[in-house]
Amino acid sequence: MKDNPRTAPSPQGEESFADMLNASFRPAARVKVGEVATSKVISIGKDSIFLDLGIRAEGMIDREECERQGELTVKPGDPLQVLVTSFRDGIFHCTARLRQAGRGDSRPAKDSPSLTLLREAYAARIPVEGRVKAMNKGGFDVQVMDQKAFCPISQIERSYCQKPEVHLEQTYSFLITQFEEDGRNIVIGRKELLQAEERDKAQRLWSELELNQVREGTVTSVHDYGAFVDIGGAEGLLHVSEISYQKVQSAKDALQPGQQLQVAVIRLDPEAGKISLSLKALLPDPWAAAGDQLDVGTEITGRVVHLKPFGAFIELLPGVTGLLHVSRLGTGRRIQHPKEILTVGDDVRVRILAVDPARKTLSLTMEEPEEDLSGELQQLNEKQAREMKSGGAMASLFDAALPADKE
């Protein structure tokens, strides 16, 4: 065994067990408390993650620092940049982000331990933890350790901040974007961290998505043509035609931001990053429930839900709509547009002309059915036959009553 240059050898020329134990508890020369180090994840425990900081130097950080939404963001072998905060019990204690220390210091600001740590965090782009204390013109005052920092309002959320007051007295992770005047001008922001977190969530989400999958979602915005729904890391479009089997003119009539929904994934385009969602796919099919109410020849009352130059769409049952062609309005005259006699919302009596269950289409008419004379014709034929038969019998009797011709 080679001599340890930092300890005196034993009389036998070898290190004693105590020498080796003491040496193992000494920090390695390349790692210093207060400095940023690039480490490698060795193993992951229940509460801590253990790191390799270099030759004969091991470190540890709290497991929760590498968790997002309850999921680990690192695995054994991954590199991890940390700030070395202390050396205790033979191991370096580190952090991947700076928490509020709550410590005071009477020394000049440029010599404050908290400012030293914040300067290191700024240089290494390590997140720091701060508490939002007050609103001011253009942003927020945030306490980071025992220092005052400024967060612009545009940097407190991932997108536009509509309700700044909800952030007061909240504790968040921030990145230091400016560190000037020996720490008297510290500017911080959350936006970049939130965007990175969203990218991570979206990547995990896309790896899990499948067609016909049902997801929990939150409506983020509503437009006439549909609504965007966050399904846990990415937004999908719920088109107005996929909200219900019934006709919905505008998604604003049925949905509102913040509403919780269960939606089905009906289309995926990973290259374009587009997801199409449906509420309708999770509802019972009204065509299946309609049964024999949709037989040809059935008369039924429906409601006018839409008018087009070629005809009117009539809702017969919730979610079941048929087309009443402009030529079948039963007026007996030429109609250019159904609006000449119909209005959206009118109740009308129609008769089913044709049904296509596969395409879920109905053809309707308001015309009176053509008079069926087949029964009367049959009766007339039977009467004529009886009369002809009766007439033949009378002729036979008449012939028998006549005298026979003499020869």
C-alpha positions as CSV (number, residue, x, y, z in Angstrom):
1,M,0.0,0.0,0.0
2,K,1.3,3.4,-0.9
3,D,1.9,6.1,1.7
4,N,-0.8,8.8,2.0
5,P,1.1,12.1,1.4
6,R,-1.2,13.9,3.8
7,T,-0.5,11.5,6.8
8,A,2.7,10.2,8.5
9,P,3.4,6.5,7.8
10,S,3.3,4.0,10.6
11,P,6.6,2.6,11.9
12,Q,5.9,-0.5,9.8
13,G,5.8,1.8,6.7
14,E,2.0,1.3,6.3
15,E,-1.0,3.5,7.1
16,S,-2.8,2.5,10.2
17,F,-6.6,1.9,10.1
18,A,-7.1,5.2,12.0
19,D,-4.9,7.1,9.4
20,M,-6.9,5.7,6.5
21,L,-10.2,6.5,8.2
22,N,-9.1,10.1,8.9
23,A,-8.0,10.4,5.3
24,S,-11.3,9.1,4.0
25,F,-13.1,11.9,5.9
26,R,-11.0,14.7,4.4
27,P,-12.5,16.6,1.4
28,A,-10.8,15.9,-1.9
29,A,-8.7,18.8,-3.1
30,R,-10.8,19.4,-6.2
31,V,-14.1,19.9,-4.3
32,K,-14.7,22.9,-2.1
33,V,-17.7,24.0,-0.1
34,G,-19.5,27.0,-1.8
35,E,-18.4,26.0,-5.3
36,V,-20.4,24.6,-8.2
37,A,-19.4,21.0,-9.2
38,T,-20.5,18.7,-12.0
39,S,-21.3,15.3,-10.5
40,K,-22.7,11.9,-11.6
41,V,-25.6,10.1,-10.1
42,I,-24.4,6.9,-8.4
43,S,-27.6,5.6,-6.8
44,I,-31.1,6.8,-5.8
45,G,-32.4,6.1,-2.3
46,K,-35.8,6.7,-0.6
47,D,-34.9,10.2,0.6
48,S,-31.5,11.0,-1.0
49,I,-29.6,10.8,-4.2
50,F,-25.9,9.9,-4.0
51,L,-23.4,11.6,-6.3
52,D,-19.8,11.0,-7.5
53,L,-18.0,14.3,-7.3
54,G,-14.6,13.0,-8.4
55,I,-11.7,11.1,-6.8
56,R,-12.5,10.0,-3.3
57,A,-15.4,12.5,-3.1
58,E,-19.0,11.6,-2.7
59,G,-22.0,13.9,-2.3
60,M,-25.7,13.7,-1.7
61,I,-28.8,15.8,-2.3
62,D,-32.4,15.5,-1.3
63,R,-34.4,13.3,-3.6
64,E,-37.2,15.8,-3.9
65,E,-34.9,18.3,-5.6
66,C,-34.8,16.0,-8.7
67,E,-38.6,15.3,-8.7
68,R,-41.2,17.0,-10.9
69,Q,-44.9,16.1,-10.4
70,G,-43.7,13.2,-8.2
71,E,-41.5,11.7,-10.9
72,L,-37.7,11.5,-10.9
73,T,-35.9,13.6,-13.6
74,V,-32.5,11.7,-13.2
75,K,-31.3,8.2,-13.2
76,P,-28.0,6.5,-12.2
77,G,-25.2,7.6,-14.6
78,D,-26.8,11.0,-15.4
79,P,-24.6,14.1,-14.9
80,L,-25.9,16.7,-12.4
81,Q,-24.6,20.2,-11.7
82,V,-24.8,21.0,-8.0
83,L,-23.7,23.6,-5.5
84,V,-21.6,22.2,-2.6
85,T,-23.1,23.6,0.6
86,S,-21.2,21.7,3.4
87,F,-19.1,18.7,4.3
88,R,-20.4,16.5,7.1
89,D,-19.8,12.9,8.2
90,G,-17.4,12.3,5.3
91,I,-19.8,13.3,2.6
92,F,-20.4,16.5,0.7
93,H,-23.9,17.9,1.1
94,C,-25.1,19.5,-2.1
95,T,-28.1,21.2,-3.7
96,A,-29.4,21.4,-7.2
97,R,-31.3,24.6,-6.2
98,L,-30.9,27.2,-3.6
99,R,-33.5,27.4,-0.8
100,Q,-34.1,30.3,1.5
101,A,-31.6,30.2,4.2
102,G,-33.3,32.7,6.5
103,R,-29.9,33.8,7.7
104,G,-28.8,37.3,8.6
105,D,-25.4,38.8,8.1
106,S,-23.9,42.1,9.4
107,R,-21.0,42.1,7.0
108,P,-21.1,44.2,3.8
109,A,-23.4,43.0,1.1
110,K,-20.6,42.0,-1.3
111,D,-19.2,39.7,1.4
112,S,-22.6,38.2,2.5
113,P,-22.6,34.4,2.3
114,S,-26.0,34.5,0.7
115,L,-24.8,36.8,-2.1
116,T,-21.8,34.5,-2.7
117,L,-24.2,31.6,-3.1
118,L,-26.5,33.6,-5.4
119,R,-23.6,34.7,-7.5
120,E,-22.6,31.1,-7.9
121,A,-26.2,30.2,-8.8
122,Y,-26.3,32.9,-11.4
123,A,-23.1,31.8,-13.0
124,A,-24.1,28.1,-13.0
125,R,-27.8,28.7,-13.8
126,I,-28.9,26.8,-10.7
127,P,-32.6,27.6,-9.7
128,V,-33.1,29.4,-6.4
129,E,-36.1,29.5,-4.2
130,G,-37.8,32.7,-3.3
131,R,-41.0,34.0,-1.7
132,V,-43.1,36.6,-3.5
133,K,-43.6,39.5,-1.0
134,A,-45.2,42.4,-2.8
135,M,-46.3,43.7,-6.2
136,N,-44.9,46.8,-7.7
137,K,-44.9,48.6,-11.0
138,G,-44.1,46.0,-13.6
139,G,-43.5,43.0,-11.4
140,F,-42.9,41.6,-7.9
141,D,-40.5,41.9,-5.0
142,V,-39.2,38.5,-4.1
143,Q,-37.1,37.5,-1.1
144,V,-34.4,35.0,-2.1
145,M,-32.5,33.9,1.1
146,D,-32.1,37.3,2.8
147,Q,-31.8,39.3,-0.4
148,K,-34.3,41.3,-2.3
149,A,-34.9,40.4,-6.0
150,F,-37.2,41.6,-8.7
151,C,-39.3,39.4,-11.0
152,P,-40.9,41.1,-14.0
153,I,-44.6,40.3,-14.4
154,S,-43.9,38.8,-17.8
155,Q,-41.6,36.2,-16.1
156,I,-43.9,35.0,-13.3
157,E,-46.0,32.6,-15.5
158,R,-45.5,30.7,-18.6
159,S,-47.9,33.0,-20.5
160,Y,-49.7,36.2,-19.8
161,C,-50.4,36.9,-16.1
162,Q,-54.0,37.8,-15.7
163,K,-54.2,37.8,-11.9
164,P,-50.9,39.0,-10.4
165,E,-52.4,39.0,-6.9
166,V,-52.6,35.2,-6.7
167,H,-48.8,35.0,-6.5
168,L,-48.4,37.0,-3.3
169,E,-46.8,35.0,-0.4
170,Q,-46.2,32.1,-2.8
171,T,-42.8,30.3,-2.8
172,Y,-41.4,29.3,-6.2
173,S,-38.2,28.3,-7.9
174,F,-36.6,31.0,-10.0
175,L,-33.6,31.5,-12.4
176,I,-31.4,34.5,-11.8
177,T,-31.3,36.4,-15.1
178,Q,-29.3,39.4,-13.9
179,F,-26.8,39.8,-11.0
180,E,-25.4,43.3,-11.0
181,E,-24.0,46.0,-8.7
182,D,-22.6,43.4,-6.3
183,G,-26.0,42.0,-5.8
184,R,-27.9,45.2,-5.3
185,N,-29.7,44.5,-8.6
186,I,-30.9,40.9,-8.9
187,V,-33.5,40.1,-11.5
188,I,-35.2,36.6,-11.5
189,G,-37.8,34.8,-13.5
190,R,-39.9,31.6,-13.6
191,K,-40.9,31.5,-17.2
192,E,-37.9,29.5,-18.5
193,L,-38.2,26.9,-15.8
194,L,-41.9,26.5,-16.4
195,Q,-41.4,26.2,-20.1
196,A,-38.7,23.5,-19.6
197,E,-41.1,21.7,-17.2
198,E,-43.9,21.8,-19.9
199,R,-41.5,20.4,-22.5
200,D,-40.6,17.5,-20.1
201,K,-44.3,16.8,-19.4
202,A,-45.2,17.0,-23.1
203,Q,-42.4,14.6,-24.0
204,R,-43.6,12.1,-21.4
205,L,-47.2,12.6,-22.5
206,W,-46.5,11.9,-26.2
207,S,-44.8,8.6,-25.2
208,E,-48.0,7.5,-23.5
209,L,-50.7,8.7,-25.9
210,E,-52.7,6.2,-27.9
211,L,-55.7,6.5,-30.2
212,N,-59.1,6.0,-28.4
213,Q,-57.4,6.7,-25.1
214,V,-59.5,8.5,-22.5
215,R,-57.7,11.4,-20.7
216,E,-58.6,13.9,-17.9
217,G,-58.3,17.4,-19.2
218,T,-58.8,21.1,-18.3
219,V,-60.2,23.6,-20.8
220,T,-57.6,26.3,-21.3
221,S,-59.4,28.5,-23.9
222,V,-62.7,28.5,-25.8
223,H,-63.4,29.8,-29.4
224,D,-66.3,29.5,-31.7
225,Y,-64.7,26.6,-33.6
226,G,-63.7,24.6,-30.6
227,A,-61.8,24.5,-27.3
228,F,-58.2,23.7,-26.4
229,V,-57.9,21.2,-23.6
230,D,-54.7,20.5,-21.5
231,I,-54.5,16.7,-21.0
232,G,-51.5,16.7,-18.8
233,G,-48.5,18.3,-20.5
234,A,-49.9,19.1,-24.0
235,E,-53.0,20.8,-25.4
236,G,-55.4,19.1,-27.8
237,L,-58.2,20.6,-29.9
238,L,-61.8,19.7,-29.1
239,H,-63.5,20.7,-32.3
240,V,-67.1,22.1,-32.0
241,S,-68.4,19.1,-34.0
242,E,-66.9,16.7,-31.4
243,I,-68.6,18.3,-28.4
244,S,-72.0,16.6,-28.8
245,Y,-74.2,14.6,-31.1
246,Q,-76.6,17.5,-31.0
247,K,-75.8,20.6,-33.1
248,V,-73.6,23.1,-31.3
249,Q,-73.3,26.4,-33.0
250,S,-70.3,27.6,-30.9
251,A,-68.1,25.9,-28.4
252,K,-68.6,29.0,-26.2
253,D,-72.2,27.9,-25.7
254,A,-71.1,24.6,-24.1
255,L,-67.7,25.0,-22.5
256,Q,-65.8,27.5,-20.4
257,P,-62.1,27.9,-19.4
258,G,-61.1,25.9,-16.3
259,Q,-63.8,23.3,-16.9
260,Q,-62.7,19.7,-16.1
261,L,-63.5,17.1,-18.8
262,Q,-63.0,13.5,-19.8
263,V,-62.1,13.3,-23.5
264,A,-61.1,10.7,-26.0
265,V,-58.0,10.9,-28.3
266,I,-59.3,10.5,-31.8
267,R,-56.3,11.7,-33.9
268,L,-52.6,12.1,-33.3
269,D,-50.0,14.0,-35.5
270,P,-46.6,13.7,-33.7
271,E,-44.8,15.6,-36.4
272,A,-47.0,18.6,-36.2
273,G,-47.6,18.2,-32.5
274,K,-51.3,18.1,-33.0
275,I,-53.9,16.2,-30.9
276,S,-57.6,15.9,-31.7
277,L,-60.0,15.2,-28.9
278,S,-63.7,14.3,-28.6
279,L,-66.4,14.4,-26.0
280,K,-69.0,12.9,-28.4
281,A,-67.0,9.7,-28.7
282,L,-67.7,9.0,-25.0
283,L,-71.5,9.5,-25.3
284,P,-74.1,6.9,-26.2
285,D,-74.9,6.8,-29.9
286,P,-78.4,8.3,-30.3
287,W,-78.9,6.4,-33.6
288,A,-78.6,3.1,-31.7
289,A,-81.2,4.3,-29.2
290,A,-83.6,5.5,-31.8
291,G,-84.6,2.0,-32.9
292,D,-87.8,1.8,-35.0
293,Q,-88.6,5.5,-34.6
294,L,-86.6,6.0,-37.8
295,D,-88.4,3.6,-40.1
296,V,-89.3,4.7,-43.6
297,G,-92.8,6.2,-43.7
298,T,-92.8,7.2,-40.1
299,E,-94.2,10.7,-39.4
300,I,-92.5,12.6,-36.6
301,T,-92.2,16.2,-35.3
302,G,-88.8,17.7,-35.4
303,R,-87.1,21.1,-34.9
304,V,-85.4,23.2,-37.5
305,V,-81.8,23.6,-36.4
306,H,-80.1,24.9,-39.6
307,L,-81.0,26.4,-43.0
308,K,-79.1,26.1,-46.2
309,P,-80.1,27.1,-49.8
310,F,-80.5,23.4,-50.7
311,G,-82.7,22.5,-47.7
312,A,-83.3,22.5,-43.9
313,F,-81.8,20.3,-41.3
314,I,-84.4,18.9,-38.9
315,E,-83.5,17.4,-35.5
316,L,-85.9,14.6,-34.9
317,L,-84.4,13.2,-31.7
318,P,-81.4,14.5,-29.6
319,G,-78.4,14.0,-31.8
320,V,-80.4,12.6,-34.8
321,T,-80.8,15.1,-37.7
322,G,-82.3,14.7,-41.2
323,L,-82.3,16.7,-44.4
324,L,-85.5,18.3,-45.6
325,H,-84.7,19.1,-49.3
326,V,-86.0,22.5,-50.6
327,S,-88.0,20.6,-53.2
328,R,-89.9,18.7,-50.6
329,L,-91.4,21.5,-48.5
330,G,-94.9,20.7,-49.6
331,T,-95.9,24.2,-50.7
332,G,-96.9,23.2,-54.2
333,R,-94.7,26.0,-55.6
334,R,-91.1,26.6,-56.4
335,I,-89.0,27.7,-53.3
336,Q,-85.6,29.3,-53.8
337,H,-84.6,29.0,-50.1
338,P,-86.2,27.2,-47.1
339,K,-86.0,30.5,-45.1
340,E,-89.0,31.6,-47.2
341,I,-91.3,29.4,-45.1
342,L,-89.1,28.1,-42.2
343,T,-87.2,29.6,-39.3
344,V,-84.6,28.1,-37.1
345,G,-86.3,26.8,-34.0
346,D,-89.6,26.0,-35.7
347,D,-91.3,22.7,-35.0
348,V,-92.4,20.9,-38.2
349,R,-94.1,17.7,-39.0
350,V,-92.1,15.5,-41.5
351,R,-92.2,12.1,-42.9
352,I,-89.1,9.8,-43.3
353,L,-88.4,9.0,-47.0
354,A,-85.1,7.2,-46.7
355,V,-82.7,6.0,-44.0
356,D,-78.9,5.2,-44.3
357,P,-77.8,3.8,-40.9
358,A,-74.2,3.3,-42.0
359,R,-73.8,7.0,-43.0
360,K,-76.3,8.2,-40.3
361,T,-78.3,10.2,-42.8
362,L,-82.1,10.8,-43.2
363,S,-84.1,12.1,-46.1
364,L,-87.3,13.9,-45.1
365,T,-90.4,15.4,-46.7
366,M,-93.3,17.7,-45.8
367,E,-95.3,16.6,-48.8
368,E,-98.5,14.7,-48.4
369,P,-98.1,11.1,-49.3
370,E,-99.4,10.1,-52.7
371,E,-102.9,8.6,-52.5
372,D,-102.8,4.8,-52.6
373,L,-105.6,3.6,-54.9
374,S,-104.6,0.0,-55.1
375,G,-107.3,-1.1,-52.6
376,E,-110.1,0.6,-54.5
377,L,-108.8,-0.8,-57.8
378,Q,-108.9,-4.3,-56.4
379,Q,-112.4,-3.8,-55.1
380,L,-113.5,-2.5,-58.6
381,N,-112.0,-5.5,-60.4
382,E,-113.7,-7.9,-58.0
383,K,-117.1,-6.1,-58.6
384,Q,-116.7,-6.3,-62.3
385,A,-115.8,-10.0,-62.2
386,R,-119.0,-10.6,-60.1
387,E,-121.1,-8.7,-62.5
388,M,-119.7,-10.5,-65.5
389,K,-120.3,-13.8,-63.9
390,S,-123.9,-12.8,-63.0
391,G,-124.5,-11.5,-66.5
392,G,-123.4,-14.8,-68.1
393,A,-125.8,-16.8,-66.0
394,M,-128.8,-14.6,-66.9
395,A,-127.9,-15.0,-70.6
396,S,-128.1,-18.8,-70.2
397,L,-131.6,-18.6,-68.7
398,F,-132.8,-16.3,-71.4
399,D,-131.6,-18.6,-74.1
400,A,-133.4,-21.6,-72.5
401,A,-136.7,-19.7,-72.4
402,L,-136.7,-19.0,-76.2
403,P,-138.6,-21.6,-78.5
404,A,-136.5,-23.8,-80.5
405,D,-136.2,-23.0,-84.2
406,K,-138.3,-25.2,-86.4
407,E,-136.6,-27.0,-89.2
